[in-house]
């Protein structure tokens, strides 16, 4: 009898018709996975096989717009979800009220409520909450499970570092040590696909997280730790990694496991139906080699693959942008996005301009950073390309890696191109009410606004970590980065690097906040409201969310 190994995860929910969704599962053997909803909606799919694991992405059809319905999962006709001993509410699928097709329901709230963050180290080495304090996502799940009337997000945006391939928990290290000799490279890091699956089990089998992901739709994108710290930071870094005996298996396994666990669920049923790779994997008795060949091609020529994607939620548009695999690393032409990817972002931001009220750009790496850090990254990029000679270039390459100088500012042409696009979208009578860049990565939260004479309100909204920590020295560095002294130091770096002033200026209008946290953006018509919640431990055990910011973004 087939068993449920991982999932279910509620992934895609259709905002055009409100009638379809997808649910992702992993079974412990080949099976037919079926989703049955209390309102009669249903769907089924046969599992496909990757490296001895069996997965299905089940398309659910016949949902009622503007409704919430409980569902259950069956494998070969046998009920496997919910668990018989579950103490959680029923897993549900909520659909939007589509004009003319559904009902908004009593007390209808915002048009769209999006909760986002990044950087979640899952399994603690000891104790329920581990070394980083209370887990913000876990705390959100417990809060929603305990209070059926609590406001639920319509969507979770997980902006990178969903798993940490290079920073493992004590339990996972012990599991690896029983499997192979950790004295051999890559040591206590993930080496292959099977070890990647362990990270997803560790993260998504947490009872609260498992329930939350089963009942709130999620969209995801990778950052560096999903593959390796500093992934694609520079051409020199990549050359060094490719020269090691273990890197090829690591990168192929990373891309394969990301495609299975995260990327597939980002796609709509129509996109899946048109995807030749998905068809080939499903049609093969064992799709491992098909997927491996795809990953090999994606590593060899990243421009042949698109991990970015677009979703429209009524009159809100979301562009989730790949800021890792799509990079151009040659020092004389560095770019955050290759030309095809940059054009894709531009085309999708401008298509139907005037037909949406809010543009959300999901970028794991912040666009607007503390000014000192921005100037340091521009300076570092200039030195690395030889502006001050080969000796300074060697020093700058080492500093780039040690200090993670790899955000948008480290790719000056890309920073300027994104800034120009945002200004173009946000200016004129067809401009949306807001343009928000949603980011994580930097282990603190803040709100920044560019000084652009735009029609739209433009924001950098940064929220990280969900469950991690930050050294005191780094905290002080970020605070210095926003200060007048930091701006003065940044101007000195600009003079040394001969880089000139940034193409625009910006100011911090919220934060910085440090801790495990989540931001929630509530969008209604042309209004936008931002809330920041931090997870705080209770003295008697457990944790609670504490709101530290509740701000109307569209107010004058």
MARVO-725114 format. One record per residue: x, y, z of N, C-alpha, C in turn. Coordinates in steps of 0.05 Angstrom, whole numbers, plus 5000, padded with zeros to 4 digits. Layout:
// residues N
XYZXYZXYZ ...
END
This chain:
// residues 556
501749765000500050005000501850255000 501250434982502850684980502350865004 504550995012504351185034505151465025 504451665040505051945034507652005048 509752065033512352115044512752415050 511752595033512052875036509653015023 508853245035506553395025504053315041 501753415032501353565007502153855010 502853974987503354264985501354374965 499854574974498054724956499854924941 499954904915501755074900500055274883 499655224858498255414841495255424847 494155664849491255714850490655914828 488655844812487956004788486456254796 487556484789486156734795484656854771 484756714749483156794726480256694727 479956444734477256324735476456234763 478456204781477756114809476855824810 477555664790476455394788478555174789 481155244788483155034787485455094807 486854884814489154904832490954664827 493354664838495054424837496054364866 496354104871497254004897499553814892 501753864905504253704901504553494924 505353254917505753044937508152874929 509352744949511252524944510152274957 510052064942509251794953511651624957 511351404972513651234977513951014956 512151004936512350814914510550914892 510750794868509050884846506050864854 504451064846501651064854500151264838 497551254839495851464829495051644852 495751894851495052084872492452224864 490652254884488052374879487452574901 486352794893485353004911482353024909 480952994932478053014932477253244951 475753424941474853654957472053614967 471453744989468753725001466553834983 467254014965465154134948464853984922 466253754919466053594895468253624875 469853834878472153864860474153634865 475653564844477553334847479653344825 481553164827483553134807485352904814 486752794794488552574799490852584779 493052454787495452434770497052204778 498352074759500251854766502851974774 504251844792506851934801508951904778 510952074779513252034762515651984780 517751854769520051764785522551914779 523852014800526452144799528252024821 530351894813532351794832531151624854 529251454846527951274865525751394881 525051654876522951784890520551824871 518151844883515751844867514052084874 513652264854512252514858509852544839 508052714848505752784831504953064836 504253204815503053474817500253444806 498353454825495553384818493953634810 492953644786491153864778488353824789 487354014804484753994816482854184800 480654074790478854234774476054224787 474354414778471554424788471254574814 473254734822473054894846471055114842 469855204864467955424863469355694868 469155884851470456144856469356274881 471156414895470356554920469656364942 470956134944470155944965472655824978 472155685000474255535014473155255018 474655055009473654785012475854605023 475154425042476954235052477554025031 479953905033480653685014482153465029 482153235016483653005025485252895002 487352745009489152624989488952314992 488752184969488751894968490951794949 492151574956494051434939492951154933 492551104907491250854898488650804913 487151024917484450994929484450984959 486750994972486950975002487551255013 485951335033486351595045488951605060 490651815053493251845066493452125079 491552305072491652575084488752675086 487952775109489452845132490152595149 492252615165493052405183490852355203 490352105210488152045229488552175256 491152225264491652335290492352635289 491652765266492353035263490853215282 492353395294491053595312490653855299 490953865272490654115257487954125243 487054365237484654395221484954265194 482754225180482854095154484454265135 485954135117487354285096485254385076 485554625066483554745049484754865024 483054905004483755064980481855294979 482955534979481355784977481755904950 479555974937479656084911478656374911 479656534893478856824892476056844881 474657064889472057124877472557264851 471957134829472357244802469757394795 469957644786467557804780465657644761 463157624769461157484753461057184757 462957074773463056784775462956684804 463756854823463856754850462656954869 462856894894461857074915464157154933 464257414940466457494957466257394986 463857324994463557215021463357435042 462357365065461957575086464657685096 464657935101467058065112469458045093 469058055067471258035049473358245054 475858155054478058335060479458445035 482058475036483558575013483258394989 483858504965483758344941485858124942 488158184954490457994955492058054980 492657844994494357865018496757675014 499157795012501657645006503557665030 504357435040506357415061508957325050 511157455056513657385043516057405063 518157265056520657265071522557065058 524957045070526956865060528756765082 530456575076532556485094531456335118 530656085113529555925135531255675139 532755665160534055415168532055265185 531455025177529154885187529654735213 530954505212531154325235533154435255 532454465280534254565300536054335309 538554405318540254195328539454095356 538054265371537154185398534854355406 532854235418530554395427528654455405 526254545411524154585391524754815372 526055025383526355265367529255305357 531155155367533755165356535355415364 537655465352539455675361538755955351 536755975334536156235321533656375333 532556275354530056385364527756255351 525356375356522856255345522756285315 521856075302521556055273519056215265 519356425248517056595242514956445226 515756265207513756125192512355915209 513755785226512555595244510655735263 511355965272509656125290507156215276 507356295251505056375235503156135232 504255895226502655665223501155595249 502555605271501255535296499055735303 499455995296497456195301494956145284 495356085258493056045241491555785248 493055585257491755335264490155365289 491055535308489655565333487255755331 487255925311485156125309483956115281 481755965277480555935251479656205239 479156405256478256665246480556855239 483056775243485256945238485557005208 486657235202487157305174489257125162 488556985140490456815127491456955102 494056915096495057015070493756855048 493356985025492656845001495056704989 497356804995499756704981502256734999 503856534999506556545011508556574989 510256784991512456814973514956744988 516256524981518756434994521056514975 522556714984524456854966527256764967 527656504973530356394971531356284997 533356104995534455955017532255805032 530655665017528655485029530055245042 532255165031533954965043536855065042 538554955060541355035062543054795056 544054775032545654555024548454545036 549254775047552054805057552154865087 549854875100549754915129547654725140 548554495150546754275157546354265187 544054165194543454125223545053885234 545253865259546653655272545553375264 542853365263541653105256542253025227 542253225209542853155181545753085178 547553215192550353135191550752845201 549352775222549552495231548552305210 546352375197545252205175547352175153 548652405145550652395124552952215133 553852245158556152095168555651795167 553151715170552451425167552351335138 552351525120552051465091554751475077 556551655085559151685071561151815090 563651815082565851915098565852225095 565252365116565152655115567952785114 570052625115572752735112573352785082 571652675065572052715036570152925026 571153085007569553314997566853204985 564753364989564653635001564253635031 564953425045564753425074561853435083 561453595104558753615116556953805100 556853755074554953895057553553695039 551453785027549953605009551653534985 551553274977553153194954551553104930 549052994934547552884912544552924916 543052814897540152854898538952734923 539752494931538552364954538952544979 541352664981541852835005540153085004 539653184980537753414977534953344988 534053104981531353034990531253035021 533452975034533552985063532953265073 534053475059533553745068530653825066 529353735044526453795042524753645062 525553395069524053255090524353405116 526853495122527453635147525853885149 525454025127524154285127521054255126 520054085108517254075103515653865118 517053695133515653505150515153615178 516253845185515553985210512454005210 511153915231508153895231506754155224 507654375237506354635232506854725203 509354695194509954775166508454605146 508354345152506954165133504054245130 502754305152499954385151499654655136 501454845143501255115131501455095100 503554945091503954915062501754755048 500254605064498054455052495554625048 495554865061493055015061493355305051 495855395048496355665037498055625012 497155734990498655714964501355844967 503455714955506155824957507455844930 509056054926510756084903513656124913 515556014898518255994909520356054887 522656154897524956194879527456144896 529556044882532055984897533756224902 535556194922537756384926540356214928 542456324939544956174937545055924954 544055924979544355694996542655454987 540755494970539355274958541255104942 543455224934545555094918548155094933 549255324938551855354953552255644959 553355704982553955984989555456124967 554656364960555956534939555556414911 553556254907553156134881553156344859 554956314840555256494817555956774824 557556804845558357074853560257204833 561857034818563757144799564656924781 565957004759567056804740569356644753 570956784769573156644783572056444803 569956514817568756324836567756074821 566356114799565255894785567355714773 569555834763571755674753572955494774 573355614798574455454820572655224828 570055274829568155064837568054844816 568154924790568054714769570554554768 572754644780575254494781575254284804 573354294822573254104844571853844834 572453614846571353364837568353324845 567353484863564653444873562553644862 563453854850561654074843559553984822 560353834802558453764781556053614792 556553424809554253274821552653454839 553853634852552453814870550553994853 551554124832549954314818547754164803 548253934791546153794777543953704797 544753604820542853524840541253754851 542553984854541154224863538954304844 539654324818537754404798535554194795 536253944796534153734793532253744817 533253764841531453774865529854024866 531054254857529554504856527254474836 527754364813525654324792523354164804 523953944818521953774828520453894851 521853994871520554084896519454364895 520754544880519954824881518854924854 520354884832519655014807517054914795 516554654795514154554782511654684792 511454714819509054824831508655114825 510755254815510455534807508855564781 508555354766507355364739504455304739 502955424721500155374718499655114703 497354994705496754754689497254794659 496655024649497055074620500055074614 501655204632504555204627505754924630 504754764648505654494651504954324626 502554364616501654214592503454274568 504554514567506254594544509154554549 509954434572512754404579513754124570 515554124550516453864540518053704560 519453834578520953694598519053544617 516953684626515053564645513753324631 513053344605511853124591513752894589 516252944583518252734580518752584606 518852734628519352614654516952434661 514552534656512152374664511752124646 512652154621512251924603514351704606 516551774619518751574623518251404648 518751144647518550984671520351084694 522651204686524451324705525551584692 524651814702525352064690528052184699 529652024714532052134725533952234704 534552074684536552154664535452384646 532852384641531752604626532152864642 531552864668531853104684534753174688 536452974690539353024693540453164668 539653074645540553194620539653494619 537253544628536253824629537953984648 538553884672540154024691542954074680 544053884666546753914655546754144634 544654154618544454364598544054634611 542554644633542054894647544554994660 546254814670548754894682550754994660 550854854638552754924617551955184603 549455224599548555474585545955574599 546255734620543955824635541855974619 542756094597540856254581538856084566 539255814566537255634553534955564571 535055654596532955574615531855824629 529355834633528156054648526955954674 527956044696526855984722524956204732 525156444720523356664727520556604717 518556734729515856684721514056924728 511756934716509857154720507257034729 505957164749503257094757501657354760 499157344750497357574754495157484773 494657654793492657614814490657834812 488657804795486858024790488358254778 488358484792489758724782492458764796 493658544806496358544816498058364799 500358454790502158294775504658234791 505557984790507957894804509857794783 512357894784514557784768516557674788 516957414788519057284805521457254787 523657374795526057404778528357234789 529457074771531856914778534257094778 535357144802537757314804540257154810 540256894805542556724810543556584785 541856414773542656254750542956414725 541556634723541456784698543656994695 545656994713547657194712549657164689 550757394681553057404663555457474680 557557304681559657334701562257444690 562457464664564957584652565357864663 567757924673568258174687567758424669 568158384643567858614625564958644615 563158474625560358494617558458384638 559258414664557558294685554758394685 552858214689550058294690548558104708 546658214724545058044741543357854724 542457954701540757794683541957794655 541957564642542957554615540957714597 541757794573540157964556537257864551 536957604547534357494543532557514567 533857464591532357474616531557764622 533457954618532858234622530558324605 530558234580528358314562525658194571 525757944581523357814591522157984614 523858064632522858234655521658484644 522958614626521958864615519358824600 519158624584516758574568514358514587 514858364608512658284625511858514644 513658694650512958924666511259124649 511859144624510559344607508059234592 507858974589505458864576502958934592 501059044579498559114593498959344613 501059504609501559734627499059904628 498159954652495660094656493359904663 493859644660491759444666492159314693 494159404708494459294735494959524754 494159474780494359684800496859664817 498059424817500459384833502359204818 504859274817506959104806508859014829 509058754832510858644852513158504837 515558574844517958444832519258284854 519158024851520457854871523357814863 525157914879528057884875529257794901 530457554901531657464926533657664938 535057804920536958004928535758284926 536158454947534958724946536158894924 534359054913535159264893536459494907 535159604927536159834942537359734969 539859784973541359704997542059945013 543159905038544260135052546360275035 546360535033548060675013551060605015 552160565039554960485041555460215028 553660025032553959765020553659784990 551759944981551459984952554060094940 555160304952557560424941559860224943 559960064964562159864966561959654944 559559584937559259374916559959494889 559159734883559959864858562959894856 564159994878567060024880568459754876 567459544889568659284887568559174858 566259224845565959124817567959274799 568359524804570359674788573159564791 573859514816576559414821576859134809 574858964812575058694801575358684771 574358884757574658894728577259044720 578859114740581559224734581859524735 579959664746580059954746582560064760 583559924780585860004795588259814791 588059644771590359464765589959184777 591658994769591258704776591558654806 593258804820593558754849590958814863 589759044857587259124870585058924861 585158824836583158634827583158384843 585558284850585758044867584658094895 585358324906584358394933581358414932 580258534911577358584910575858324906 576958134891575557874887575357734913 577457734929577357604956575357744973 575358014973573358164989570558104980 570058084954567458034944566257774956 567857574957566957314968566557324998 568457445011568357445041566057615051 565357825036563358015045560658005030 560357795013557857764998557158014982 558958124968558458374952557458294925 554858214924553858094899550858164895 549958384905547258464901546958624875 544658744870544358894845546559104840 547359224862549459434859552059324848 552659064853555058944843554958894813 552758944801552358924772551259194763 552959394762552059674758550159714735 550759594712549059634688546259514693 546159284707543559164714541959334734 543459444753542059624772540759864758 542259974740541260204725538860124707 539059894694536959804677534359754693 534659624716532259574733531159834743 532860014751531860284761530360424739 531460424714530160554692527460434686 527260164687524760024682522660094703 523460094728521660154750520660444747 522460624740521560904736519560924713 520160784691518360784668515660674675 515560454689512960334697511460514716 512960644734511660804755511061084748 511461164723511061444715508861474694 507261684696505261744676502461654684 500561724667497761674674496961384675 498561204663497860924664499360774686 500760914703502360794724500660654744 501560434755500160304777500360474802 498860384823498960534848501660484862 502660244860505260174873506859994855 509560024858511459834848513159754872 513159504879514559404903516459184895 519059224902521059014899521158864926 520458604925520358434949522858264950 524358284972526958154974527458045002 529657895003530557775029533557785031 534757565037537657515036539357645058 538757885066540758045082540258025112 538557845121538057785149537358025166 535858205154534458415169532258515151 530558685162528258795146528459095146 527459205124527359505122525559575098 524759825098523259955076524960185066 525360185039526860405027525260515003 525460774998524060904976525961064959 525961024933527661194916526561474912 528361654907527561934901527161954871 524861864862524161864834521562024831 521462214813518962374809516862204794 515862004808514061804795511261854804 509361744788506561744796505961534816 507061294813506761074832508461114857 507560994878509360974902511160734897 513760774901515760564895517260494920 517460224925518560134950520459904946 522559894962524159654966523259544993 522059304993521059175017522758935022 524458935042526358725047525658585074 525458315073524658175098526257915099 527957895119529557655123530757685152 531257455165530657185158527957095169 527056865159524756725171525656575196 527956445193529056295217532056275213 533556465223536456465221537456665241 539956755238541056945257542957125242 543957325256545857515245547857595267 550357615259552457685279552157985286 552858045311552658315321554258515304 556658425295558258605278556858665252 555358475241553958525216551658715221 550258685243548158875250549259165251 551559195264552759455266553459565238 554459375221555159455194552759555178 550459425181548059515167547159785178 547259815204546460075215548360305205 550860245205552760435194552160495165 551360295150550860325122548760535115 546760565133544660755129545261035141 547361055156547961305170549361515153 549261765162550861975147553761905145 554961795166557761705165558161495143 556261315141556361105120556261225092 554561425089554361555062557061695056 558261815076560861955072562961755064 563061525078565061315071564561215043 561961175036561361075009562361264987 562161524992563061714972566161694968 567461624991570361584989571061344972 569561124975569960894958569460954929 567361114924566661184897568961334883 570161514898572461664887574761484881 575361294900577561114895577060934871 574660834868573960654846573360794820 573161064821572561224798569861144786 567961104804565361004795563161214792 563661454803561561654801559261604821 557261774820554961754838552961554827 551361424844549261244834547261394816 545961244798544061374779541561484793 541061404818538861524833539561514862 538061654878538461644907535861534920 536161454945533961334960534361374989 532161335004532261365033530861135047 531761075070530460875087528161005101 525760885099523360985112522160795132 523660575137522760385158525060195164 525460145191527559955199530160095205 532259945207532359655203531359505227 530159265222529159085242530658825241 531458715264532958475265531358265281 531358025271529857805284528657625263 527257415271525857245253523157365247 522557405221520357585214519157515187 516757615183515257595158513957865152 513857945127512358175118509858075105 507658235108505158175094504258425080 503658405055502658625038499758575032 497958745041495158725035494358935014 493358834992492759004969489759004964 488559244963485659274959485259514940 484159454916483959674897486659794891 486960054894489560184890490860264917 490060124938491360174964493059934971 495059994988496959784996497659835025 497659625041498359645069500459435076 502459515091504659335097504759285127 505159025134505458955162507958775165 509458825187511758665193511258535220 511458265220511058115245513657965252 514357975277516657835287515857615306 517257385305516757165322518257195349 516757205370517957235397517356995414 519356895428518856675446517256765471 515556585480514056635505515656515528 515456645551516956545574516056265582 513556205578512555935586512555735563 514155795543514255615520512555715497 513155615474511655695450512655965441 511256075421512056335409509556475399 509856735395507656895384508757095364 507057185347507757395328507157665340 509057845338508858115348509058305324 507058475321507058665299508758905306 510858955290512659185296512259405275 510759345254510159555234507459495222 505759705220503259685206502859955193 503259955166503560215152501960215126 500560425122499160475096501160585076 501860435055503860515037502960725017 500360725011499260904991498161165002 498461205028497561455039499461685031 498361925028500062155021502062215043 
END
